[in-house]
Every structure is written in C-alpha cells, then in structure tokens.
Amino acid sequence: MAAGNNVARMSPRQRMINLMYIVLTAMLALNVSSDVLNGFNQVHDGLVRTNDNMATKNEIQYRYLQELYAKNPTKVGPWMEKGRYLQEYSVGLLNEIDSLKLAIARQADGKKGNPDNLINLDDLEAASVTMLNPATNSGRHLKEQIDQYRVNIAELITDTIKRKAVIDMLSTNVSGRKGDNAALSWEEQMFDNMPAVAAVTLLSKLQSDIREAESEALSNLITNVDIGDVRVNELNPYVIPNSNMVMRGGKYVAQVVLAAIDTTQRPNVFVDGKKIENGLLELMATSVGNHEYSGYIEVTKGDGTIDRRPFSSTYTVMEPMATISPTLMNVLYAGIENPISISVPGVAMNGVEATMTNGTLSRKGDSWIARPGQVGTEAVISVFATFDGRKQQVGSMNFRVRKLPDPLPYIPYKDAQGNLVEYKGAPQRMSKAQLMAAESIGAAIDDNLLNVSYTVESFATTFFDSMGNAIPEVSEGNHFSSRQKEQFRRLKPGSRFFISNVKAKGPDGITRNIPPLEVQLN
C-alpha cells in the first residue's frame, strides 16, 4: 500500500526510471543480490556484537554508580535516581525495537522467524507491512518514541559538545529523495520497499545509537556525583583542642581531623565583613570578657560555582595576673569577718566554689568572708572549679587563726570645724576646752590593715597635785565620771595626766587590758 502511494506521487518519467531499475535489478539478481544481502547480514551480526559489548559497558557503569550510592546515599542519591530512570527508559525503548525486529522476521519467514537468522533476506514487503501499516502506525510511533528519548536523554548530559553529538545521532530529520515530488517521512525512508535484512539491520543500528546515548548520559551522571566537590591536592592532619590550658586533674579534649586543602587556589575568608589574608585571623584583645566573631569562607567548586560556608566562634580575654602569697602572713583573725579574694583563671565566678575548716566561709558578691573558729588551730580553705561539667579541686591554702591584737585607747572630740578627731596621746597636745567637751574614751585597731572597734568597759585616770602626789579616779563605764571632770577643771595649761587600767572588749568577745594613754594639754 505504501508502495502504491509512492507511485501515485511519482512523475511519469520517474515511474519509467523506477521500472527500468526494477528490471535491471532483476537481471542482475543472479550475480549480486546474494552478496549484497549477505553484506547486510554481516553488518547486522557486527551490530549485535557491538550492542552486547555496549550493554556490558553500561552495566558496569550502573554497578559503579550503585557502589557510590552504597557508600554515600545522601550525596549520590539524586544521581542514582536519575540512573535508575535512564536504565528503565533505555531498556523499555530497546525492548520495543526488539519486538519490531521480531515482527519483521515473522512477516518474512513465518511464525518461527528469527531476526538474527533471517531466511528471506530480500523480502521487500515485511518491513513495509510491519512498520507502515496505517492500522498500527508502528513506524510513526517508533519515531515519536525516539524523538522523546532524544529530548529526555539530552537533559541528562551537561557537556554541550557531547549533548549535540547525541542529539545528532538520534535525529529523525529526513531530506527528500532525488526525483520525489513530496518529502518522505522518516519511517517511509527507513522501511518503504526495504529488504527485511536491511530493515532489521537499520533497527539494530538504531539500538546501537540508543546504547551509545545511554552510555554518554550515564558517564555524565557519574561525573556529576563529584563535580560539585571542592578540588584539593593536599591532605593534612590537624589537632583542634578545646583549650591549650588544662587544670591538673582535668581533661585535655581535642578534635583530630583530616583537612583537605588546595595549595594552588586559596579560599577567600571573610570575618565580620572584612577579608583576611592567607586565612590568618588576628584580633586585638582590647577588652576583658567573652567575645564572639563570625564570617564565611568562599571556595570554588569543580563545576565553577562558588560555595559559601559560614562559621562563628568565641574567645575569652583575661587580665594579666600573678598570684603572690607571703607564706608568713597567712593569718585569719578570730571574731571578725576576714575578706578573702578567690578566683580561678579562665573560670567564671559562678563556676568557683570554696570550703573552709575551723570556721565558716561564705560568698559576698565577688569576694568571700571567712569567720575562723578556734584560736591557735589552722584553717584550711579549699577551692573547687567546674570544668566540662565536672567539679574538681584546683587549690588550697592553710591559714593560722590568731586572736585580734590589742587596740589603743583614744579620746574622741570635735575640732573647731565640727569634725570628729581622735586624740591618741603625747607627744600630741589638746586644749583644756577640747578635754572638757569630751565625754568618753574609745579603743580601736586602725592601722589601715585592720579597722576594728572595741567597747571600753572601764578605765581610771591618774592626776598629780603640786606636791607630786597621785590622785586616782575611776570612770563610769567608758565615760568620764564627775570626779574625773572636776579634776579636768583644775588642770593648768601644760598639765598632763594618765588614763590607765583600760579594759576593752573586742568583737571576739575577749576583754583585755590595753596600754595606757598619756594626755598633755596645750
């Protein structure tokens, strides 16, 4: 039927030429027909072997892709999925062509026809009936499948040159035969009046092209598995410690990593928006405390795209410090609050704890207050710090517990400006008016090291008359008695007297006799 349609479109001259060609072919058939047909047969056999080899090659590539997927499913997953699609798509089209080859062979040789062992090699009707039948349109359907396969496969090939080669190889574009009034379709040029062996050979050639296109696409998928990776030429081990300083009894924690670098292409490193050279970060430690910084690294991947990786970190700045402990002066005084400074370099105050024997130790802001117990017994202060969630002892110190030293007596009075002044005895002098205004005496330790006030319980005064006789008088508690006041009024300028037998009680609860005070008037 297809041949009849072609004849209807031919000119009378072309019809005569074709008729002469048929006659000539018939005349030469006895000499060359078998050679030509056997040549097609040999080409077909060669294509079958090529297709088998190409199928084996593709199967090896599929297995390699599966091995990559087994090692790294996350990275290879997208390419493995495309590989499965490619394999299923190609096998489906190849099987479709196999069924068409079998149909042509059975049309030429009967139900037992085998496309790999054709008997009626020169059958001119088998291909046309199978491929150009208007009821099935197998040839047109095959063309549409090839066109769609070509488009889909091209999308899997990123190399432009290889993509164009595959597109050209699977092209179904046709050009009209010389002398035809109308252009023939792809399927008509392929199968109209084509000997059975030639049609089968052409279909095998088409399978070979499909196998080749599948191989190119598969190779591209395998290449793309690593194309987004950063290329390196050197591997170096690095040790990254959590800290280079470790307290005794603590843990040294570090990550040991293998870093890959490209010595021919350094990445661009930016910290707080500024580019740093050679990846060396230098920050001035201008203020004490915790500091944070962040940035990103830009590196060129194998496909030429830029990969940006952000990072952030922190560092701590501490004041330079040294601890100097005079071992002969490690003293705590009983009965008072002894301020203690305790710190551990690199550890926040809330991460430091301390205990004390022979007394109590409590925190007061950033300092500590020690209240020792028994005098003459050592007190031991132990310091603990928390590292990586674990508390450990970082130091201790022994202190001697002593009673408070004796205070010195003084007479408090106000000067002309109303300021409270402490008269502490000769060789200083005080006026008679200042003495008369004074009401009592006090006692304290105010040596700029200890500032401790005592309570005066009693004292006595000793005056001398003109004959040199001593006149003692007793106080009323810490206040001057009326008899003592009367003696003050009798004093002449330049006179002197003594305050003695002073009993004072300190915050430690101990009452003690303290040194006397000599008073000299102006």
C-alpha positions in Angstrom: 0.0 0.0 0.0 2.9 2.3 0.8 4.5 1.5 -2.5 1.2 2.3 -4.3 1.0 5.7 -2.6 4.6 6.4 -3.7 3.8 5.5 -7.3 0.8 7.8 -7.3 3.1 10.7 -6.3 5.8 10.0 -8.9 6.0 11.7 -12.3 5.7 9.6 -15.5 9.4 9.9 -16.1 10.2 8.8 -12.5 7.9 5.8 -12.9 9.7 4.8 -16.0 13.1 5.1 -14.3 11.9 3.0 -11.4 10.5 0.4 -13.7 13.8 0.2 -15.5 15.6 0.0 -12.1 13.4 -3.0 -11.2 14.1 -4.7 -14.5 17.8 -4.1 -14.2 17.8 -5.4 -10.6 16.0 -8.5 -11.7 18.5 -9.0 -14.5 21.5 -8.6 -12.0 19.9 -10.5 -9.2 21.5 -13.8 -10.2 25.0 -12.2 -9.8 25.0 -9.6 -7.0 21.8 -9.9 -4.9 23.1 -12.6 -2.6 26.4 -10.8 -2.0 24.6 -7.5 -1.1 22.1 -9.2 1.2 24.9 -11.3 2.9 26.7 -8.0 3.4 23.7 -6.6 5.3 23.7 -9.8 7.3 27.3 -9.4 8.3 26.7 -5.8 9.3 23.8 -6.9 11.4 25.9 -9.5 13.2 28.5 -6.9 13.9 26.0 -4.5 15.3 24.6 -7.3 17.5 28.1 -7.9 19.0 28.6 -4.1 19.4 25.3 -3.8 21.2 26.2 -6.6 23.5 29.6 -5.0 24.3 27.9 -1.7 24.9 25.3 -3.2 27.2 28.1 -4.8 29.2 29.9 -1.5 29.5 26.7 0.3 30.6 26.0 -2.4 33.1 29.5 -1.9 34.6 28.8 1.8 34.9 25.5 1.1 36.6 27.2 -1.1 39.2 29.8 1.6 39.8 27.0 4.1 40.4 25.4 1.7 42.8 28.6 1.3 44.7 29.0 5.0 45.1 25.4 5.2 46.3 26.0 2.5 48.9 29.0 4.5 50.3 27.2 7.8 50.4 23.4 7.7 49.9 22.9 11.3 50.7 25.4 12.6 48.2 24.8 10.1 45.4 21.0 9.7 45.9 19.8 12.3 43.3 22.2 10.9 40.6 21.3 7.3 41.5 17.6 8.1 41.0 18.3 9.6 37.5 20.5 6.5 36.7 17.5 4.2 37.5 15.3 6.3 35.3 17.8 6.2 32.5 18.2 2.4 32.7 14.5 1.7 32.8 13.8 4.2 30.0 16.5 2.8 27.7 15.6 -0.8 28.3 11.9 -0.1 27.5 12.8 1.5 24.2 15.3 -1.2 23.3 12.7 -3.9 24.0 10.2 -2.1 21.8 12.7 -2.2 18.9 13.4 -5.9 19.6 9.7 -6.6 19.2 9.6 -4.7 15.9 12.6 -6.7 14.6 10.8 -9.9 15.6 7.6 -8.8 13.9 9.5 -8.1 10.6 11.3 -11.5 10.8 8.0 -13.3 11.3 6.4 -11.4 8.5 9.2 -12.5 6.2 9.8 -16.1 7.5 6.6 -17.0 9.3 5.9 -17.7 12.9 9.3 -19.1 13.6 11.1 -16.2 12.1 14.3 -15.0 13.9 15.7 -11.6 13.3 19.2 -12.9 14.0 18.8 -15.7 11.4 16.6 -14.4 8.6 15.9 -16.8 5.7 14.1 -14.5 3.3 16.6 -11.7 3.4 15.3 -10.0 0.3 11.6 -9.8 1.3 10.5 -6.3 0.3 7.1 -6.4 1.9 7.9 -7.5 5.5 9.3 -4.1 6.7 6.6 -2.1 4.9 3.7 -4.2 6.3 5.1 -4.1 9.8 6.2 -0.5 10.1 4.0 1.4 7.6 0.6 -0.3 8.3 -1.9 2.6 8.8 -3.8 0.4 11.3 -0.8 0.2 13.7 1.5 3.1 12.6 4.4 1.3 14.2 7.0 3.3 12.3 5.5 6.7 13.2 5.1 5.5 16.8 8.8 4.5 16.9 9.8 7.9 15.5 7.9 9.7 18.3 9.5 7.5 20.9 13.0 8.2 19.6 12.2 12.0 19.5 11.1 11.9 23.1 14.0 9.8 24.2 16.4 12.2 22.5 15.0 15.1 24.3 15.0 13.4 27.7 18.5 12.0 27.4 19.9 15.4 26.3 18.7 16.8 29.6 20.9 14.4 31.4 24.1 15.4 29.6 25.7 18.7 30.7 28.6 18.7 28.3 27.4 20.8 25.3 29.6 19.0 22.8 28.5 15.5 23.9 24.9 16.6 24.1 25.0 17.9 20.5 26.6 14.6 19.3 23.8 12.6 21.0 21.1 14.8 19.5 22.6 14.5 16.0 23.0 10.7 16.4 19.3 10.2 17.4 18.0 12.8 14.9 14.9 11.7 12.8 15.2 14.6 10.4 14.9 13.5 6.8 15.6 15.0 3.4 13.7 14.2 0.3 15.0 11.7 -2.2 16.1 13.0 -5.5 13.2 12.9 -8.0 10.4 12.8 -5.4 7.7 15.4 -5.7 7.0 15.2 -2.0 9.3 14.7 1.0 9.0 11.3 2.5 8.6 10.7 6.3 11.4 9.2 8.4 9.6 5.9 8.6 9.0 5.8 4.9 12.6 6.4 4.1 13.6 3.7 6.7 11.2 0.9 5.8 9.4 1.5 2.4 10.5 -1.2 -0.1 13.4 -2.1 2.2 14.6 -5.7 2.2 13.9 -7.5 5.5 17.6 -7.9 6.4 18.2 -4.2 5.7 15.3 -3.1 7.9 16.4 -5.4 10.7 20.0 -4.0 10.3 18.7 -0.4 10.5 16.8 -1.2 13.7 19.9 -2.8 15.2 21.9 0.3 14.2 19.2 2.4 16.0 19.6 0.2 19.1 23.4 0.8 18.9 22.8 4.6 18.9 20.5 4.3 21.9 23.1 2.3 23.7 25.7 4.9 22.9 23.5 7.7 24.0 22.7 5.8 27.3 26.4 5.4 27.9 27.1 9.1 27.4 24.3 10.1 29.8 25.4 7.5 32.4 29.0 8.7 32.3 27.8 12.3 32.8 25.7 11.2 35.8 28.8 9.5 37.4 30.9 12.6 36.7 28.3 14.9 38.3 28.5 13.0 41.6 31.7 14.8 42.4 31.5 17.8 40.1 30.2 20.0 42.9 33.0 19.0 45.2 35.9 21.2 46.1 39.1 20.0 44.4 42.1 19.5 46.7 45.7 18.4 46.2 46.9 18.1 49.8 45.6 16.4 52.9 46.9 17.4 56.3 46.1 16.2 59.9 45.1 18.9 62.4 44.6 18.8 66.1 42.0 21.3 67.4 41.9 21.5 71.2 39.1 22.9 73.2 41.7 24.7 75.2 45.5 24.6 75.3 45.4 25.1 79.1 44.3 22.2 81.3 44.0 22.2 85.0 45.6 19.3 86.9 43.0 16.5 87.2 41.0 17.8 84.3 40.7 16.5 80.7 42.6 17.6 77.6 39.9 17.5 74.9 40.8 17.9 71.2 39.4 17.0 67.8 41.8 15.3 65.4 40.7 15.9 61.8 42.0 15.5 58.3 41.8 18.7 56.4 41.9 18.9 52.6 43.4 22.0 51.0 44.2 23.2 47.5 47.6 24.8 47.6 47.1 26.3 44.1 43.9 28.0 45.0 43.3 29.6 48.4 39.7 30.2 49.5 38.5 33.7 50.4 37.9 34.2 54.1 35.8 37.0 55.5 35.4 37.8 59.2 32.9 40.4 60.3 32.6 41.6 56.7 36.3 42.1 56.1 38.6 39.8 54.0 41.6 38.3 55.8 44.8 37.3 54.0 46.1 33.7 53.9 43.4 32.6 56.3 45.3 34.1 59.3 42.9 35.7 61.8 44.4 38.2 64.2 42.2 40.1 66.7 43.4 42.6 69.2 42.4 41.8 72.8 41.5 45.3 73.9 38.8 44.5 76.5 38.3 41.8 79.1 35.5 39.3 78.8 33.9 36.9 76.2 34.0 38.0 72.6 32.2 36.5 69.6 33.1 36.7 65.9 31.6 35.2 62.7 32.3 35.1 59.0 32.3 32.8 56.0 34.6 31.1 53.6 34.1 31.2 49.8 35.6 28.3 47.7 35.3 27.5 44.0 33.8 24.0 43.4 34.7 21.7 40.5 31.8 23.0 38.4 33.0 26.6 38.7 30.3 27.6 41.2 31.1 29.4 44.5 30.3 27.6 47.7 29.9 29.8 50.8 30.3 28.2 54.2 29.5 30.3 57.4 31.3 29.9 60.7 31.4 31.5 64.1 33.5 31.2 67.3 34.2 32.8 70.7 37.3 33.7 72.7 37.9 35.0 76.2 40.2 37.8 77.2 41.6 37.9 80.8 43.6 40.5 82.6 47.3 39.6 83.0 47.7 38.3 86.6 50.1 36.8 89.0 49.5 35.4 92.5 52.0 36.4 95.2 51.4 34.7 98.6 53.6 35.6 101.6 53.6 32.3 103.5 54.5 34.0 106.8 51.4 36.3 106.7 48.7 33.7 106.0 46.7 34.8 109.1 43.0 34.9 109.9 41.7 36.8 113.0 39.1 35.2 115.1 35.9 37.1 115.9 35.8 39.3 112.8 34.9 39.0 109.1 38.1 38.3 107.1 37.6 39.3 103.4 39.1 36.7 101.1 39.6 37.0 97.3 39.3 33.7 95.4 39.5 33.4 91.6 40.5 30.7 89.1 41.9 32.0 85.8 39.6 31.1 82.9 36.7 30.2 85.1 33.7 32.5 85.7 33.0 33.4 89.3 29.8 31.3 89.3 31.9 28.3 88.5 34.1 28.6 91.6 33.3 27.1 95.0 35.3 27.1 98.2 35.1 25.5 101.7 36.9 26.1 105.0 37.8 24.1 108.0 37.8 25.5 111.6 35.2 28.2 110.7 32.8 29.2 108.1 33.2 30.7 104.6 30.5 32.5 102.7 30.3 34.3 99.4 29.7 38.1 99.4 29.4 39.4 95.8 32.6 38.5 94.0 34.5 38.2 97.4 34.4 35.7 100.3 34.1 36.2 104.0 36.0 33.9 106.4 34.9 33.5 110.0 37.5 31.3 111.7 36.8 29.4 114.9 39.3 28.2 117.5 42.4 30.4 118.0 45.7 28.5 117.6 44.2 26.0 115.2 44.9 26.2 111.4 42.0 26.8 109.0 42.3 25.3 105.5 40.5 27.0 102.6 40.0 24.6 99.6 38.9 25.9 96.1 36.9 24.0 93.5 36.1 24.8 89.9 33.8 23.2 87.4 35.4 22.1 84.1 33.3 20.5 81.3 30.5 19.8 83.8 32.8 18.2 86.4 33.8 19.8 89.7 37.4 19.3 90.8 39.7 20.8 93.4 42.1 23.4 92.0 44.0 24.5 95.1 44.0 25.0 98.8 45.8 27.2 101.4 46.5 26.9 105.2 45.8 29.9 107.4 46.8 30.5 111.1 44.0 31.6 113.3 45.0 34.3 115.8 43.2 36.4 118.3 42.8 40.1 117.5 45.7 42.3 118.6 45.1 44.8 121.4 43.6 48.1 120.5 44.9 51.5 121.5 42.8 54.0 123.5 41.8 57.4 122.3 39.7 60.4 123.3 37.2 61.5 120.7 36.4 65.2 120.4 35.3 67.7 117.8 37.6 70.3 116.3 36.7 73.9 115.5 35.1 72.8 112.2 33.0 70.2 113.9 35.0 67.2 112.6 35.4 64.3 114.9 39.1 63.9 116.0 40.7 61.1 117.9 43.4 62.2 120.4 45.9 59.3 120.8 48.2 60.8 123.4 51.5 62.6 123.8 53.5 64.0 122.2 50.3 65.4 120.7 48.6 68.0 122.8 44.9 69.0 123.2 43.3 72.1 124.7 41.6 72.2 128.0 38.4 73.2 126.3 38.6 70.1 124.0 39.1 67.9 127.0 36.2 69.4 128.9 34.0 68.8 125.8 35.0 65.1 125.6 32.5 62.6 127.2 34.3 59.3 127.0 37.2 57.3 125.6 37.3 54.7 122.9 39.5 51.9 121.7 40.2 50.6 118.2 42.6 49.0 115.9 43.0 51.4 113.0 46.4 50.5 111.5 45.0 50.7 107.9 45.1 46.9 107.8 42.5 46.1 110.5 39.9 48.6 111.3 38.2 47.1 114.4 36.3 48.9 117.1 36.3 47.8 120.7 34.0 48.6 123.5 35.6 50.2 126.6 34.2 48.8 129.8 36.2 50.8 132.4 39.3 52.8 132.9 41.0 55.0 135.5 42.7 58.4 135.5 45.8 59.5 137.5 46.4 63.1 138.3 49.3 64.7 140.3 49.0 67.6 142.7 51.6 70.3 143.3 53.3 68.1 145.8 53.6 65.2 143.3 51.0 63.1 145.0 49.0 60.8 142.7 45.2 61.3 142.6 43.5 58.3 141.0 39.9 58.4 139.8 37.6 55.7 138.4 35.4 56.1 135.3 31.7 55.3 134.8 32.0 52.7 132.2 33.5 54.2 129.1 32.5 57.8 130.2 34.4 60.2 132.4 33.0 60.4 135.9 32.0 63.6 137.6 35.1 63.4 139.8 37.3 63.0 136.7 35.6 66.0 135.2 36.3 68.0 138.4 40.0 67.1 138.1 39.9 68.3 134.4 38.7 71.8 135.5 41.7 72.1 138.0 44.3 71.3 135.3 46.5 74.2 134.3 48.0 74.8 130.9 50.8 72.4 130.1 49.5 69.8 132.7 49.4 66.1 132.0 47.7 63.1 133.3 47.3 59.4 132.5 44.5 57.1 131.5 45.3 53.6 132.6 43.8 50.2 133.6 41.7 50.4 130.4 39.6 47.3 129.9 38.2 46.8 126.4 36.1 44.1 124.8 36.5 43.2 121.2 34.2 41.5 118.6 35.8 38.2 119.5 34.2 38.5 123.0 37.5 38.8 124.8 38.0 41.5 127.4 41.6 42.7 127.6 43.7 45.3 129.4 45.2 47.7 126.8 48.1 50.1 127.0 47.6 53.4 128.9 47.2 56.9 127.3 49.2 60.0 128.4 47.2 63.2 127.9 49.1 66.5 127.7 47.4 69.9 127.5 48.4 72.9 125.5 
